[in-house]
Amino acid sequence: MDWAEIGTLAALLAAGALLSGFLAGLLGIGGGAVTVPVLYQVLTTLDVASGVRMQVAVGTSLALIIPTSIRSLRAHMARGAVDLVLLKQWLITVPLGAILGGAIANLLPSDVLAAIFAAIALVLGLRMLIGKLPFVLGSDLPGRVGRTVAGLLIGGLSAIMGIGGGVLNNTFMTLYGRPMHQAVATSAGVGVLIAIPGIVPFIVGGWGHPDLPPLSLGNVSLAALAILIPMSMPTVKLGATLAHRLTRRQLEVGFGLFLLTVALRFMVSAF
C-alpha cells in the first residue's frame, strides 16, 4: 500500500468522523450508522481478514460513540431538553441489552453480522423517510414493564449494529407522544448507556485474535479511533445547536436515503 492510498483512507475516516459527530448532535444517533460502513470499507481496502472485519467496524464505532454521545448529551442538557427520569429508569436495562447484543454480535460470523446490519439499516432508513408517524401508541410512555422491554431491545439492537440507539429511541418516544426535540436530546444519553458497556464484549471477544489489524484492543481499532475521535468532536456541538433551530425533515430524508444506500451496499457485497 502506498502513501497516496493511506492518505485517501485517512481522509475517508476523517470525513466519516465529521459527519458522525454532526449527526450525533443533530439527531442524537451516535453516528454509528455512518462510521460502521466507512470503517468496513477501510478495513476491506486494508485486506483485514473478512472473519473479523465487521466485528472491528462495529466495536470501533461503539467506542467512538462514547465521547460523541457524552458531548452531545452535555449540549442538550444545557438546554434542559433531556428526559432524565427515563434515563435513570434505563440505567440497568439499556446497558444489559447492549452487553447481550455485543455478545451476540461477537458470536456471529462476520457476513451474518453484516447482513443483520443491512436489514436493520433498511428498516431504519425507511423509518427516517416516513418521518413523523401518522399515529401514536399512547399519550405518554408505557409503564415500567414496557419501558424495560423497550430499553433491552434498544440496547441490544444498537450494540449489534454499532449505533447509539437514537433512531430507535426517537421512534419509541415519539410513538408515545413525546416531542421530537426531547426524544433527540434523550437519545444522546441513551448512546452513553449503550456504548460504554457495549464495547466490553467486543474487546473481550476479539482479544488475542491473530487476524486483527495492528493497534487493536480486541475488536476495537485504536488506530482508527486516533483519527475518528478528534475529528468528530468539533461537529457535535454544531449539530446539537442546529437541532434546536432548524426543521429536521430534509435532514431525516437525507439520512434515510443514506441508510438505504448503506443497506444496498451491504446486500450487494453479500452476493
Sequence and secondary structure as in RCSB ss.txt:
>XXXX:A:sequence
MDWAEIGTLAALLAAGALLSGFLAGLLGIGGGAVTVPVLYQVLTTLDVASGVRMQVAVGTSLALIIPTSIRSLRA
HMARGAVDLVLLKQWLITVPLGAILGGAIANLLPSDVLAAIFAAIALVLGLRMLIGKLPFVLGSDLPGRVGRTVA
GLLIGGLSAIMGIGGGVLNNTFMTLYGRPMHQAVATSAGVGVLIAIPGIVPFIVGGWGHPDLPPLSLGNVSLAAL
AILIPMSMPTVKLGATLAHRLTRRQLEVGFGLFLLTVALRFMVSAF
>XXXX:A:secstr
  HHHHHHHHHHHHHHHHHHHHHHHHHSSTTHHHHHHHHHHHHHHTT  HHHHHHHHHHHHHHHHHHHHHHHHHH
HHTTT   HHHHHHTTTHHHHHHHHHHHHHHHS HHHHHHHHHHHHHHHHHHHHH S S  S SS   HHHHHHH
HHHHHHHHHHHT  SHHHHHHHHHHTT  HHHHHHHHHHHHHHHHHHHHHHHHHHHTT TTS SSEETTEEHHHH
HHHHHHHHHHHHHHHHHHTTS  HHHHHHHHHHHHHHHHHHHHHT 
